[in-house]
Amino acid sequence: MVILTKKVKPFSVTCFNQDILNIRKAITVECLRNV
């Protein structure tokens, strides 16, 4: 569970940062791939 939480944190931040960068398609694919 600790590993999952740790992976969800950076993955969530990355998705959010990418969304701000205006890369919706890329962020969606990366988010889905990270999961």
ChimeraX attribute file (.defattr): number of C-alpha atoms within 10 A of each C-alpha:
attribute: neighborCount
match mode: 1-to-1
recipient: residues
	/A:1	6
	/A:2	7
	/A:3	7
	/A:4	9
	/A:5	10
	/A:6	10
	/A:7	13
	/A:8	15
	/A:9	10
	/A:10	12
	/A:11	18
	/A:12	14
	/A:13	11
	/A:14	16
	/A:15	21
	/A:16	14
	/A:17	13
	/A:18	18
	/A:19	15
	/A:20	11
	/A:21	10
	/A:22	10
	/A:23	13
	/A:24	14
	/A:25	11
	/A:26	13
	/A:27	19
	/A:28	14
	/A:29	13
	/A:30	15
	/A:31	17
	/A:32	11
	/A:33	9
	/A:34	14
	/A:35	11
